[in-house]
Amino acid sequence: MKLLLDTHIWIWHLIGSKKLSHKHRELLEDDDSEIWLSPVSIWETHLLIERGRLPVNQEPSEWIKRTLIEFPLKEASMTFSIATRSREILLDQGDPADRFIAATAAEMKLTLVTADKRLKKCRDVKTV
């Protein structure tokens, strides 16, 4: 299965959070899963570290580089069509990061792995 991780799912997996559901954990550990991440998630993670909401013992960029080596995944590039789709997607909230992530999943035909109830309601995106 081709999966796009929402930012919180990626972080929860990396830090071993109990918030990560059993189903999501199984998908992430399945050798048949093709796992993708948006650059928007890197940006969001950097902000969380800077603001002290994700405590780590390294500079944000160093921590992110290390985690990308430890848990390799595919980069879902930002494209013109994704940027356009982010404004057209039927999502009942305006968070730009969520819009870009949802649009990436829709445009690349990836299943979005999320615990976000608003994203799960989005009919334009397949979620799990």
C-alpha positions in Angstrom: 0.0 0.0 0.0 1.3 3.5 -0.8 1.0 5.7 2.3 1.5 9.4 3.0 2.1 10.0 6.6 0.5 12.9 8.3 3.0 14.8 10.4 1.8 13.6 13.8 1.8 10.0 12.6 5.5 10.3 11.5 6.4 11.9 14.8 4.5 9.4 16.9 6.2 6.6 15.1 9.6 8.1 15.6 9.2 8.7 19.3 7.4 5.5 20.0 4.2 7.3 21.2 1.4 5.2 22.6 -0.9 7.6 20.6 0.0 5.7 17.4 -2.8 3.1 16.9 -2.0 -0.6 16.5 -3.4 -0.5 12.9 -1.1 2.5 12.0 1.9 0.8 13.6 1.3 -2.4 11.6 1.1 -0.4 8.4 4.3 1.4 9.1 6.1 -1.8 9.9 4.7 -3.8 7.0 7.5 -4.5 4.4 4.9 -4.1 1.6 4.1 -0.5 2.6 5.6 2.2 0.5 5.9 5.2 2.9 5.9 8.8 1.7 6.3 12.1 3.6 5.6 15.6 2.5 8.2 18.4 2.9 5.4 20.2 4.7 5.8 17.6 7.5 9.5 18.4 7.8 8.6 22.1 8.1 6.0 21.4 10.7 8.3 19.2 12.7 11.0 21.9 12.6 8.5 24.4 14.0 7.4 22.0 16.8 11.0 21.6 17.9 11.8 25.3 17.7 8.7 26.0 19.9 9.6 23.4 22.4 6.5 21.2 21.7 8.7 18.4 20.5 11.6 18.2 22.9 14.7 16.7 21.3 18.4 16.8 22.3 19.6 18.2 19.0 19.2 21.1 16.7 16.0 20.7 14.6 17.8 20.1 11.3 20.2 17.6 12.8 17.4 15.7 14.5 15.3 15.6 11.3 18.4 14.4 9.2 19.0 11.6 11.7 15.4 10.4 11.7 15.3 10.4 7.9 18.3 8.0 8.0 16.8 5.8 10.7 13.4 5.6 9.2 13.9 6.1 5.4 10.9 7.0 3.3 10.1 8.6 0.0 9.8 12.4 -0.5 6.5 13.6 -1.9 7.6 16.6 -3.8 5.6 19.8 -3.8 4.3 20.5 -7.3 2.2 23.2 -9.0 -0.8 20.8 -9.2 -0.5 20.0 -5.5 -0.4 23.8 -4.7 -3.5 24.4 -6.8 -5.3 21.3 -5.4 -4.7 22.5 -1.8 -7.1 25.4 -2.5 -9.7 23.2 -4.2 -9.8 20.3 -1.8 -13.0 20.0 0.3 -11.7 20.4 3.8 -13.6 22.1 6.6 -10.6 23.9 8.0 -8.0 26.3 6.7 -4.8 25.0 8.1 -2.4 25.4 5.2 -0.2 22.4 6.2 -3.2 20.1 6.4 -4.4 21.4 3.0 -1.0 20.7 1.4 -0.8 17.2 2.9 -4.3 16.3 1.9 -3.7 17.7 -1.7 -0.5 15.7 -1.9 -2.3 12.5 -1.0 -5.1 13.2 -3.5 -2.8 14.2 -6.4 -0.3 11.4 -5.9 -3.1 8.8 -5.2 -1.6 7.9 -1.8 -3.6 6.8 1.3 -3.2 9.4 4.0 -2.3 7.9 7.4 -3.8 10.2 10.0 -5.6 10.4 13.3 -7.0 13.8 12.4 -10.8 13.6 12.4 -11.2 16.6 10.0 -8.9 15.0 7.5 -10.6 11.7 7.8 -13.9 13.4 6.8 -12.4 14.8 3.6 -14.0 13.0 0.7 -11.2 14.0 -1.6 -8.7 11.9 0.2 -8.4 8.2 1.0 -7.5 7.8 4.6 -6.6 5.1 7.1 
